[in-house]
Amino acid sequence: MEMDIDRKNRRADFLKSFEGLQNEFNASLQSTKNDEKDFKNKCVEFQKNIDMHLKKSFKKVAESNPLSQQMFVFSETIKRTNESWKVRLAKQDTGVRFREGFDDSLMVFVYGKVKSGKSSLGNYVAWGHTDPATDLKKQTPKEFQPLYFSGEKTSFKDGDATKEAERKKEFRVGATEATSTIQGFCLPGLTWIDSPGLHSKNKDNDQLARSYVKHSDLILYTMKSDAPGRASDLEEIKDLYQANKRFLLLLTGSDETEPDWDEETQTPISTLIMKDEARRLSQRDYIRGELSKIDGLKNNLNNIDIISFSAKYAQEHQDSLESFQDSGMGQLFDILEEASKSSGIKLKQQTPLIGFRNFLAEFKADLNVYFDFIYEFSSRFSGLESDVSIKLTRETIVIKQLLNEFVRKFFMNIPNEDRDDKLKILEHLENLKVEINNMQVTLLSESMQKILSEFAQGFDKDIIDIIDNSAIYELPEFKVETKEIKKIVSVIKGTRRRNSGIGSILGGAVGSLLGPVGSIVGASLGGLAGSALGKSASFERENFTVSIGDNLQEIEQKFIKMTSESINKQMTKFNDEVFNNFLIELQSLTTALKMETVKMSEYFDTLTSSINLTLEDLNQEKACV
């Protein structure tokens, strides 16, 4: 009974060893799954933040702003990138997995010629019996019950039925070519593949078996011990041998029967025994010698083990640990356990980490493109503020010159006859206001479109919406400077001349009495006296108001000044509402996006560094194996 416990303990140790291996795989996978979950949450958070920044900035840039189209195109590109990321995250394999049956355990692939004992060996490893009974299967603890699966199946008519191993939970053992399916079972930490026989009568079976060799960790080749080292077997071994894989040759049927006597029944019996050690050693040496003659193998025999093996003997001598070991089963278990700790298995445990790291590298590359796009877009407008200032100044000067010239010509062309008529002058000024406003709108619109076209191709907004054409010209009141003057309108004749003539006649008459001289003097004195006694001529005058000037020149200068101020105001408004508003939000948006991108990039770097450290630790463990 004690020996039975030992045997059971050996098998229990074997299963426990692989259960521990499974736990290592699970721990490696779970750790990476946690990183993957955190990564996906970070991506969702990143995408939400990006969307939030886009919506916030787009709302602040008025739809009427011609540059809003640039923001819209930029936003839509970022949104499409976000959507692409979401789709990729949903569909693309992040690499955080094991290929079931290939990467999540030690995979043993069993090869060999037809009827070389492959299926019997598989049943024994699975259940501890070459032909397990139903009761044995039921009594096996659930956690150690093998999980069978079927892979590809050929059409060989004498082969096993579809999913036969899954239904029966064992491999079919028989005298004919039983296995036509890639089939197997999984125990914790162990995947066992039973392949169709090599050199099968069915060529498809042969090719199917060969297609799986690249996935195995240990290649187990079975050959009958009654004909070891045949040329065909050696050729198969040569073809299957891979320097990076452990190779195990099992000389099956290394047993024989000998006659014996049953004391209880007193009848002759046959007892199954292992072939004597000398014969077994001789067979192994022979095979090794033959392998050493094959180019490519003679210098690489250190990873090829050869075991004389009898599954039936192991099964019949379960009560003896020594016999169990002698059957070759103990050695097989030893090699399987050793292989489970090999560098190849340690490397497989890194599969989820390496796959996820590769996935992160792809997304990091996408993120760099994303960042470059943001940088390129913001750089496109990086010198916009200074460039716009220069262009606005230049255009403002040109517009002012044109409008000033227009105002001057207008005032020069006011007819002189209208200058004394205030109503006509006011009519002229009203016409000027209309014309100057229309001219402003036209010149400003052309100028603004010219500036915009240099920074934003394809804008289709009406720039006139930005122009305020309701400017109020507060002009001084038209005045005409006048002066009051008196003007003679009629003359009243006097009597002085008439009286002077009469006096001269009378004086002359009186003076004649005195002689010739007296006549002359008398006439003169008489004229003076008559004149003194007569009235002078008079003038009739009226007051008149006359124009001596007007303030049209002052109004002209006021017009020019107010027009200049209006242009300055319009250009400032244009700069503020279009460029400054756009630039402020663009800078705010791109800064926010860059920060989010940098933060995500730093997260990628941190996560990748963590993965690399874990891989370094696993590599150190591998080096110690």
C-alpha positions as CSV (number, residue, x, y, z in Angstrom):
1,M,0.0,0.0,0.0
2,E,2.8,2.3,0.8
3,M,4.3,1.8,-2.7
4,D,0.9,2.6,-4.2
5,I,0.8,5.9,-2.3
6,D,4.3,6.7,-3.6
7,R,3.2,6.0,-7.2
8,K,0.1,8.1,-6.7
9,N,2.2,10.8,-5.2
10,R,4.5,10.8,-8.2
11,R,1.6,11.2,-10.5
12,A,0.1,13.8,-8.2
13,D,3.5,15.7,-8.2
14,F,3.5,15.6,-11.9
15,L,0.0,17.0,-12.2
16,K,0.8,19.6,-9.5
17,S,3.9,20.7,-11.3
18,F,1.9,21.5,-14.4
19,E,-0.8,23.1,-12.4
20,G,1.9,25.4,-11.0
21,L,2.9,26.1,-14.6
22,Q,-0.6,26.9,-15.5
23,N,-0.8,29.4,-12.7
24,E,2.3,31.1,-14.0
25,F,0.7,31.4,-17.4
26,N,-2.5,32.7,-15.8
27,A,-0.6,35.2,-13.7
28,S,1.3,36.5,-16.8
29,L,-1.9,36.8,-18.8
30,Q,-3.9,38.4,-15.9
31,S,-1.2,41.0,-15.3
32,T,-1.2,42.0,-19.0
33,K,-5.0,42.0,-19.1
34,N,-5.0,44.5,-16.3
35,D,-2.6,46.7,-18.2
36,E,-4.8,46.3,-21.3
37,K,-7.9,47.3,-19.4
38,D,-6.2,50.4,-18.0
39,F,-4.9,51.2,-21.5
40,K,-8.4,51.0,-23.0
41,N,-9.8,53.2,-20.2
42,K,-7.0,55.7,-20.9
43,C,-7.9,55.7,-24.6
44,V,-11.6,56.3,-23.9
45,E,-10.7,59.1,-21.5
46,F,-8.3,60.6,-24.1
47,Q,-10.9,60.5,-26.8
48,K,-13.6,62.1,-24.6
49,N,-11.2,64.9,-23.6
50,I,-10.3,65.5,-27.2
51,D,-14.0,65.7,-28.2
52,M,-14.7,68.0,-25.3
53,H,-11.9,70.4,-26.3
54,L,-13.0,70.4,-30.0
55,K,-16.7,71.2,-29.1
56,K,-15.7,73.9,-26.6
57,S,-13.4,75.7,-29.1
58,F,-15.7,75.4,-32.0
59,K,-18.5,77.0,-30.1
60,K,-16.3,79.9,-29.3
61,V,-15.4,80.6,-32.9
62,A,-18.4,82.3,-34.4
63,E,-19.8,80.4,-37.4
64,S,-19.7,83.7,-39.3
65,N,-15.9,83.8,-38.9
66,P,-14.4,82.9,-42.3
67,L,-11.7,81.0,-40.5
68,S,-14.2,78.8,-38.7
69,Q,-14.0,76.6,-41.8
70,Q,-10.4,75.9,-41.0
71,M,-11.3,75.0,-37.4
72,F,-14.1,72.8,-38.7
73,V,-11.9,70.9,-41.1
74,F,-9.3,70.4,-38.4
75,S,-12.0,69.3,-35.9
76,E,-13.4,66.8,-38.3
77,T,-10.0,65.3,-39.1
78,I,-9.4,64.9,-35.3
79,K,-12.8,63.4,-34.9
80,R,-12.3,60.9,-37.7
81,T,-9.0,59.9,-36.1
82,N,-10.8,59.4,-32.8
83,E,-13.4,57.2,-34.5
84,S,-10.7,55.2,-36.2
85,W,-9.1,54.6,-32.9
86,K,-12.4,53.5,-31.4
87,V,-12.9,51.0,-34.2
88,R,-9.4,49.7,-34.0
89,L,-9.7,49.3,-30.2
90,A,-12.9,47.3,-30.7
91,K,-11.7,45.1,-33.5
92,Q,-7.9,44.9,-33.4
93,D,-6.3,42.2,-31.3
94,T,-4.2,43.9,-28.6
95,G,-2.0,40.8,-28.4
96,V,-3.0,40.2,-24.8
97,R,-3.7,36.5,-25.2
98,F,-2.3,33.1,-25.6
99,R,-3.2,31.0,-28.6
100,E,-5.2,28.4,-26.9
101,G,-3.3,25.1,-27.0
102,F,-0.2,26.6,-28.4
103,D,0.9,29.4,-26.2
104,D,-0.8,28.8,-22.9
105,S,1.0,25.6,-21.8
106,L,3.7,23.2,-22.6
107,M,2.8,21.7,-25.9
108,V,3.9,18.1,-26.7
109,F,3.4,16.9,-30.2
110,V,3.5,13.1,-30.6
111,Y,4.8,11.8,-33.9
112,G,5.5,8.3,-35.2
113,K,4.7,5.7,-37.7
114,V,1.3,4.1,-37.8
115,K,0.6,1.8,-34.8
116,S,3.7,2.9,-32.9
117,G,1.8,3.3,-29.6
118,K,1.0,7.1,-29.8
119,S,-2.7,6.9,-28.8
120,S,-2.0,4.5,-25.9
121,L,0.7,6.8,-24.6
122,G,-1.7,9.7,-24.8
123,N,-4.4,7.9,-22.9
124,Y,-2.0,7.0,-20.1
125,V,-0.7,10.6,-19.7
126,A,-4.3,11.8,-19.6
127,W,-5.8,9.2,-17.3
128,G,-3.0,7.0,-16.0
129,H,-4.4,4.2,-18.1
130,T,-3.9,3.2,-21.7
131,D,-7.6,2.2,-22.1
132,P,-9.4,4.2,-19.4
133,A,-12.7,2.8,-18.1
134,T,-15.8,5.0,-17.5
135,D,-15.5,4.5,-13.7
136,L,-11.9,5.7,-13.7
137,K,-12.9,8.9,-15.6
138,K,-15.7,9.6,-13.1
139,Q,-13.5,9.1,-10.1
140,T,-10.9,11.5,-11.4
141,P,-11.1,14.9,-9.7
142,K,-12.7,17.5,-12.0
143,E,-9.7,19.8,-12.0
144,F,-7.5,17.0,-13.3
145,Q,-9.9,15.7,-15.9
146,P,-8.4,16.2,-19.4
147,L,-10.3,18.5,-21.7
148,Y,-10.3,16.9,-25.2
149,F,-10.5,18.8,-28.5
150,S,-10.4,18.0,-32.2
151,G,-8.6,19.9,-34.8
152,E,-8.4,19.3,-38.5
153,K,-9.6,16.0,-39.9
154,T,-8.7,14.2,-43.1
155,S,-11.1,12.0,-45.0
156,F,-9.4,8.7,-44.4
157,K,-12.3,6.2,-44.3
158,D,-10.8,3.9,-41.6
159,G,-9.9,6.7,-39.3
160,D,-11.7,7.9,-36.2
161,A,-15.1,9.6,-36.4
162,T,-15.6,13.3,-36.2
163,K,-14.8,14.6,-32.7
164,E,-14.6,11.0,-31.5
165,A,-12.0,11.9,-28.9
166,E,-14.1,14.7,-27.5
167,R,-17.1,12.5,-27.1
168,K,-15.3,9.5,-25.6
169,K,-12.7,11.5,-23.7
170,E,-10.0,9.2,-24.9
171,F,-8.0,8.3,-28.0
172,R,-9.1,5.3,-30.0
173,V,-6.6,2.5,-29.8
174,G,-6.8,-0.3,-32.4
175,A,-5.0,-2.5,-34.8
176,T,-5.9,-0.3,-37.8
177,E,-4.8,3.2,-38.6
178,A,-7.0,4.8,-35.9
179,T,-6.1,8.5,-35.9
180,S,-7.0,10.7,-38.9
181,T,-7.6,13.8,-36.9
182,I,-5.3,16.3,-35.2
183,Q,-6.7,15.7,-31.7
184,G,-5.6,16.3,-28.2
185,F,-6.3,17.1,-24.6
186,C,-5.4,19.7,-22.2
187,L,-4.4,19.3,-18.5
188,P,-3.5,22.3,-16.4
189,G,-0.3,23.6,-18.0
190,L,0.0,20.8,-20.6
191,T,-1.4,20.4,-24.1
192,W,-1.0,17.0,-25.7
193,I,-1.4,16.5,-29.4
194,D,-2.0,13.1,-30.9
195,S,-1.2,13.3,-34.6
196,P,-2.1,11.2,-37.6
197,G,0.7,8.7,-38.3
198,L,3.6,9.7,-40.4
199,H,4.0,7.6,-43.6
200,S,0.3,7.0,-43.3
201,K,-1.4,5.3,-46.2
202,N,-3.3,8.6,-46.5
203,K,-1.0,11.4,-47.8
204,D,-3.3,14.0,-46.2
205,N,-2.7,12.5,-42.7
206,D,1.0,12.8,-43.3
207,Q,0.9,16.4,-44.3
208,L,-1.5,17.3,-41.5
209,A,0.9,16.0,-38.9
210,R,3.9,17.9,-40.3
211,S,2.0,21.2,-40.3
212,Y,1.9,21.3,-36.5
213,V,5.5,20.6,-35.7
214,K,6.4,24.3,-35.7
215,H,4.1,25.0,-32.8
216,S,5.4,22.3,-30.4
217,D,7.7,22.8,-27.4
218,L,8.7,19.1,-27.3
219,I,8.6,16.7,-30.1
220,L,8.0,13.2,-29.0
221,Y,8.7,10.6,-31.6
222,T,7.6,7.0,-31.1
223,M,9.2,4.0,-32.7
224,K,8.6,0.3,-32.0
225,S,11.5,-1.3,-30.1
226,D,11.3,-4.5,-32.1
227,A,12.6,-2.6,-35.1
228,P,14.5,0.4,-33.8
229,G,16.6,2.8,-35.9
230,R,15.0,2.0,-39.3
231,A,16.2,4.2,-42.1
232,S,12.7,5.6,-42.6
233,D,12.5,6.6,-38.9
234,L,15.9,8.2,-39.0
235,E,14.9,10.2,-42.0
236,E,11.8,11.4,-40.3
237,I,13.7,12.4,-37.2
238,K,16.2,14.3,-39.4
239,D,13.3,16.2,-41.1
240,L,11.5,16.9,-37.8
241,Y,14.5,17.8,-35.8
242,Q,14.8,21.5,-34.8
243,A,17.7,22.7,-32.8
244,N,15.5,25.0,-30.6
245,K,13.1,22.3,-29.6
246,R,13.5,19.5,-27.1
247,F,13.4,16.1,-28.9
248,L,12.4,12.8,-27.2
249,L,12.6,9.4,-28.8
250,L,10.4,6.7,-27.1
251,L,11.2,3.1,-27.9
252,T,7.7,1.8,-27.3
253,G,7.0,-1.8,-26.6
254,S,10.2,-2.2,-24.6
255,D,8.6,-5.1,-22.8
256,E,8.1,-8.8,-23.3
257,T,6.3,-11.6,-21.7
258,E,7.8,-14.6,-19.8
259,P,6.1,-17.7,-18.7
260,D,5.2,-17.9,-15.0
261,W,3.1,-19.9,-12.6
262,D,0.1,-18.7,-10.6
263,E,0.5,-20.3,-7.2
264,E,-3.1,-19.6,-6.3
265,T,-4.7,-21.1,-9.4
266,Q,-1.9,-23.5,-10.0
267,T,-2.0,-22.5,-13.7
268,P,0.6,-21.3,-16.1
269,I,0.5,-17.5,-16.8
270,S,2.4,-15.0,-18.8
271,T,4.0,-12.1,-17.0
272,L,4.9,-8.7,-18.6
273,I,8.4,-7.6,-17.9
274,M,10.7,-4.9,-19.3
275,K,13.4,-6.1,-21.6
276,D,16.6,-6.6,-19.8
277,E,18.6,-3.4,-19.4
278,A,21.5,-4.6,-21.5
279,R,19.2,-5.0,-24.5
280,R,17.5,-1.7,-23.9
281,L,20.8,0.1,-23.6
282,S,22.1,-1.6,-26.7
283,Q,19.1,-0.4,-28.7
284,R,19.5,3.2,-27.4
285,D,23.2,3.2,-28.2
286,Y,22.5,1.8,-31.7
287,I,20.0,4.5,-32.4
288,R,22.2,7.3,-31.1
289,G,25.0,5.9,-33.2
290,E,22.9,5.9,-36.3
291,L,21.8,9.5,-35.6
292,S,25.4,10.6,-35.2
293,K,25.9,9.6,-38.8
294,I,23.4,12.1,-40.1
295,D,24.6,15.5,-41.1
296,G,22.9,18.2,-39.0
297,L,22.3,15.8,-36.1
298,K,25.8,14.4,-35.2
299,N,26.8,17.6,-33.4
300,N,23.3,18.3,-31.9
301,L,22.5,15.1,-30.0
302,N,22.6,16.8,-26.6
303,N,19.0,17.8,-26.8
304,I,17.7,14.4,-28.0
305,D,16.8,12.0,-25.2
306,I,16.0,8.3,-25.9
307,I,13.9,6.3,-23.5
308,S,13.0,2.6,-23.5
309,F,9.3,2.7,-22.8
310,S,6.3,0.6,-22.0
311,A,3.1,2.3,-21.0
312,K,1.4,-1.1,-20.4
313,Y,4.2,-2.1,-18.0
314,A,3.8,1.2,-16.1
315,Q,0.0,0.6,-15.9
316,E,0.4,-2.9,-14.6
317,H,3.0,-2.1,-12.0
318,Q,1.4,0.9,-10.4
319,D,2.2,-0.4,-7.0
320,S,5.9,-0.1,-7.4
321,L,7.7,3.2,-7.8
322,E,10.8,1.4,-8.9
323,S,8.9,-0.5,-11.6
324,F,7.1,2.7,-12.6
325,Q,10.4,4.4,-13.1
326,D,11.8,1.4,-14.9
327,S,8.9,1.5,-17.4
328,G,10.2,4.8,-18.7
329,M,7.1,6.6,-17.6
330,G,8.9,8.1,-14.6
331,Q,11.7,9.4,-17.0
332,L,9.0,10.8,-19.3
333,F,7.4,12.7,-16.4
334,D,10.9,14.0,-15.4
335,I,11.6,15.3,-18.9
336,L,8.1,16.9,-19.2
337,E,8.6,18.6,-15.9
338,E,12.1,19.8,-16.9
339,A,10.7,21.0,-20.2
340,S,8.0,23.0,-18.4
341,K,10.8,25.0,-16.7
342,S,12.8,25.5,-19.9
343,S,13.7,28.8,-21.5
344,G,11.2,28.1,-24.3
345,I,8.3,28.0,-21.8
346,K,9.6,31.1,-20.1
347,L,9.6,32.8,-23.5
348,K,6.0,31.6,-24.1
349,Q,4.9,33.2,-20.8
350,Q,6.1,36.5,-22.3
351,T,3.7,36.2,-25.3
352,P,0.9,38.4,-23.9
353,L,3.5,41.0,-22.8
354,I,5.3,41.0,-26.2
355,G,2.0,41.1,-28.1
356,F,0.7,44.0,-26.1
357,R,4.0,45.9,-26.4
358,N,3.9,45.5,-30.1
359,F,0.3,46.7,-30.1
360,L,1.3,49.7,-28.0
361,A,4.1,50.5,-30.4
362,E,1.6,50.7,-33.3
363,F,-0.7,53.0,-31.3
364,K,2.3,55.1,-30.2
365,A,3.2,55.6,-33.9
366,D,-0.4,56.6,-34.6
367,L,-0.2,59.1,-31.7
368,N,3.0,60.6,-33.1
369,V,1.2,61.1,-36.4
370,Y,-1.7,62.6,-34.5
371,F,0.7,65.0,-32.6
372,D,2.4,65.9,-35.9
373,F,-0.9,66.8,-37.4
374,I,-1.8,69.1,-34.5
375,Y,1.6,70.7,-34.6
376,E,1.5,71.2,-38.4
377,F,-1.9,72.8,-38.2
378,S,-1.0,75.2,-35.3
379,S,2.4,76.0,-37.0
380,R,0.5,77.0,-40.1
381,F,-0.9,79.9,-38.2
382,S,2.0,80.5,-35.8
383,G,3.1,83.7,-37.6
384,L,-0.4,84.8,-38.4
385,E,-0.6,87.5,-35.7
386,S,2.5,89.5,-36.9
387,D,1.8,88.8,-40.6
388,V,-1.8,90.0,-40.3
389,S,-0.7,93.1,-38.4
390,I,1.7,94.0,-41.2
391,K,-0.9,93.3,-43.9
392,L,-3.7,95.2,-42.1
393,T,-1.4,98.2,-41.7
394,R,-0.5,98.1,-45.4
395,E,-4.1,97.7,-46.5
396,T,-5.3,100.4,-44.1
397,I,-2.9,102.9,-45.6
398,V,-4.0,102.1,-49.1
399,I,-7.7,102.4,-48.3
400,K,-7.2,105.7,-46.5
401,Q,-5.3,107.1,-49.4
402,L,-8.1,106.2,-51.8
403,L,-10.9,107.5,-49.7
404,N,-9.0,110.7,-48.8
405,E,-8.4,111.4,-52.5
406,F,-12.1,110.7,-53.2
407,V,-13.2,113.1,-50.5
408,R,-10.9,115.9,-51.7
409,K,-12.1,115.5,-55.3
410,F,-15.7,115.6,-54.1
411,F,-15.3,118.9,-52.3
412,M,-13.4,120.4,-55.2
413,N,-16.2,119.5,-57.6
414,I,-18.9,121.3,-55.6
415,P,-20.2,124.1,-57.8
416,N,-19.3,127.6,-56.6
417,E,-22.9,128.8,-57.1
418,D,-24.0,126.1,-54.5
419,R,-21.6,127.3,-51.8
420,D,-24.0,130.1,-50.7
421,D,-26.9,127.7,-50.6
422,K,-26.9,125.8,-47.3
423,L,-29.6,123.3,-48.5
424,K,-27.6,122.4,-51.5
425,I,-24.4,121.9,-49.5
426,L,-26.2,119.7,-47.1
427,E,-27.6,117.6,-50.0
428,H,-24.0,117.3,-51.4
429,L,-22.8,116.1,-48.0
430,E,-25.5,113.5,-47.6
431,N,-24.6,112.1,-51.0
432,L,-21.0,112.0,-50.0
433,K,-21.9,110.0,-46.9
434,V,-23.6,107.4,-49.0
435,E,-20.8,107.2,-51.5
436,I,-18.1,107.1,-48.9
437,N,-19.9,104.3,-47.1
438,N,-20.3,102.2,-50.2
439,M,-16.8,102.8,-51.2
440,Q,-15.6,101.8,-47.7
441,V,-17.6,98.5,-47.8
442,T,-16.2,97.7,-51.2
443,L,-12.6,98.5,-50.4
444,L,-12.7,96.8,-47.0
445,S,-14.3,93.7,-48.4
446,E,-11.7,93.4,-51.1
447,S,-8.9,94.1,-48.6
448,M,-10.2,91.6,-46.1
449,Q,-10.8,88.9,-48.6
450,K,-7.3,89.5,-49.9
451,I,-5.8,89.0,-46.5
452,L,-7.9,86.0,-45.7
453,S,-7.1,84.3,-49.0
454,E,-3.4,84.3,-47.9
455,F,-4.3,82.3,-44.8
456,A,-7.4,80.4,-45.5
457,Q,-8.0,78.8,-48.8
458,G,-11.5,78.0,-49.8
459,F,-13.4,80.1,-47.3
460,D,-16.9,80.9,-48.5
461,K,-18.2,83.2,-45.9
462,D,-19.5,86.7,-46.8
463,I,-16.9,89.0,-45.5
464,I,-19.3,91.9,-45.7
465,D,-21.1,90.5,-42.6
466,I,-18.1,91.6,-40.6
467,I,-18.1,95.2,-41.9
468,D,-20.2,97.8,-40.0
469,N,-21.5,100.1,-42.7
470,S,-23.7,102.1,-40.4
471,A,-21.0,104.6,-39.4
472,I,-22.4,108.0,-38.3
473,Y,-20.6,111.0,-39.6
474,E,-20.9,113.7,-36.9
475,L,-19.9,116.6,-39.1
476,P,-19.8,120.3,-38.1
477,E,-22.8,122.4,-39.2
478,F,-22.2,124.0,-42.5
479,K,-21.7,127.8,-42.0
480,V,-21.3,130.8,-44.3
481,E,-19.4,133.8,-42.9
482,T,-21.2,137.2,-43.8
483,K,-20.7,140.9,-43.4
484,E,-23.2,143.8,-43.2
485,I,-22.5,146.6,-45.7
486,K,-24.4,149.9,-46.8
487,K,-25.0,150.4,-50.5
488,I,-26.3,153.7,-52.2
489,V,-29.5,152.9,-53.9
490,S,-30.5,156.6,-55.1
491,V,-29.1,160.3,-55.2
492,I,-31.1,163.5,-54.3
493,K,-30.0,166.6,-56.3
494,G,-29.1,169.9,-54.3
495,T,-29.9,173.8,-55.0
496,R,-26.5,175.1,-54.3
497,R,-25.4,175.3,-58.0
498,R,-28.6,176.9,-59.1
499,N,-28.4,179.6,-56.4
500,S,-24.8,180.2,-57.2
501,G,-25.7,181.0,-60.8
502,I,-28.4,183.4,-59.9
503,G,-26.1,185.2,-57.4
504,S,-23.5,185.6,-60.1
505,I,-25.9,187.3,-62.5
506,L,-27.2,189.6,-59.8
507,G,-23.7,190.4,-58.5
508,G,-22.6,191.2,-62.0
509,A,-25.4,193.6,-62.6
510,V,-24.6,195.4,-59.4
511,G,-20.9,195.5,-60.1
512,S,-21.5,197.0,-63.6
513,L,-22.6,200.1,-61.9
514,L,-19.1,200.4,-60.6
515,G,-17.4,199.9,-63.9
516,P,-15.9,196.9,-65.7
517,V,-13.9,195.7,-62.7
518,G,-16.8,196.0,-60.5
519,S,-18.9,193.9,-62.7
520,I,-16.4,191.0,-62.4
521,V,-16.0,191.3,-58.7
522,G,-19.8,191.6,-58.3
523,A,-20.4,188.5,-60.3
524,S,-18.0,186.5,-58.2
525,L,-19.3,187.6,-54.9
526,G,-22.8,187.1,-56.0
527,G,-22.1,183.5,-57.0
528,L,-20.6,182.8,-53.6
529,A,-23.5,184.3,-51.9
530,G,-25.9,182.4,-54.0
531,S,-24.1,179.2,-53.4
532,A,-24.1,179.7,-49.7
533,L,-27.7,180.3,-49.7
534,G,-28.4,176.9,-51.8
535,K,-28.6,173.1,-50.6
536,S,-26.1,170.3,-51.5
537,A,-27.1,166.9,-53.3
538,S,-27.9,163.8,-51.0
539,F,-27.6,159.9,-51.3
540,E,-30.2,157.2,-50.2
541,R,-28.5,154.1,-48.7
542,E,-29.6,150.5,-47.6
543,N,-27.9,147.7,-45.5
544,F,-26.8,144.5,-47.4
545,T,-25.4,141.1,-46.1
546,V,-22.6,139.6,-48.2
547,S,-20.7,136.2,-48.0
548,I,-17.0,136.5,-47.2
549,G,-16.3,132.7,-46.8
550,D,-17.6,129.2,-45.6
551,N,-16.4,126.2,-43.5
552,L,-16.4,123.6,-46.3
553,Q,-12.7,123.1,-45.9
554,E,-13.2,122.3,-42.2
555,I,-16.0,119.8,-43.1
556,E,-13.7,118.3,-45.7
557,Q,-11.0,117.7,-43.1
558,K,-13.6,116.3,-40.7
559,F,-14.8,113.9,-43.4
560,I,-11.3,112.7,-44.0
561,K,-10.6,112.3,-40.3
562,M,-13.8,110.5,-39.5
563,T,-13.3,108.2,-42.6
564,S,-9.8,107.4,-41.4
565,E,-11.1,106.6,-37.9
566,S,-13.8,104.4,-39.4
567,I,-11.3,102.5,-41.4
568,N,-9.1,102.0,-38.3
569,K,-12.1,100.8,-36.4
570,Q,-13.2,98.4,-39.1
571,M,-9.8,96.9,-39.5
572,T,-9.4,96.5,-35.7
573,K,-12.8,94.9,-35.5
574,F,-11.9,92.6,-38.4
575,N,-8.6,91.6,-36.7
576,D,-10.3,91.1,-33.3
577,E,-13.4,89.2,-34.5
578,V,-11.7,87.1,-37.2
579,F,-8.0,86.6,-36.5
580,N,-7.6,87.3,-32.8
581,N,-10.7,85.3,-31.9
582,F,-9.5,82.5,-34.2
583,L,-6.0,82.6,-32.9
584,I,-6.9,82.7,-29.3
585,E,-9.2,79.6,-29.6
586,L,-6.7,77.9,-32.0
587,Q,-3.9,78.4,-29.5
588,S,-6.2,77.3,-26.6
589,L,-7.3,74.2,-28.6
590,T,-4.0,73.1,-29.9
591,T,-2.4,73.6,-26.5
592,A,-5.0,71.5,-24.9
593,L,-4.7,68.8,-27.6
594,K,-1.0,68.8,-27.3
595,M,-1.2,68.4,-23.6
596,E,-3.6,65.5,-23.9
597,T,-1.4,63.9,-26.6
598,V,1.8,64.4,-24.6
599,K,0.0,62.9,-21.5
600,M,-1.1,59.9,-23.5
601,S,2.3,59.5,-25.0
602,E,3.9,59.6,-21.6
603,Y,1.4,57.0,-20.5
604,F,2.5,54.8,-23.5
605,D,6.1,55.2,-22.5
606,T,5.5,54.4,-18.9
607,L,3.5,51.3,-19.7
608,T,6.0,50.2,-22.3
609,S,8.8,50.7,-19.8
610,S,6.9,48.6,-17.2
611,I,6.4,45.8,-19.8
612,N,10.1,45.9,-20.7
613,L,11.1,45.6,-17.0
614,T,8.8,42.6,-16.6
615,L,10.3,41.0,-19.7
616,E,13.8,41.6,-18.4
617,D,12.9,39.9,-15.1
618,L,11.4,36.9,-17.1
619,N,14.5,36.8,-19.2
620,Q,16.7,36.7,-16.1
621,E,14.6,33.8,-14.8
622,K,14.9,32.1,-18.2
623,A,18.7,32.5,-18.1
624,C,18.8,30.8,-14.7
625,V,16.9,27.8,-16.0
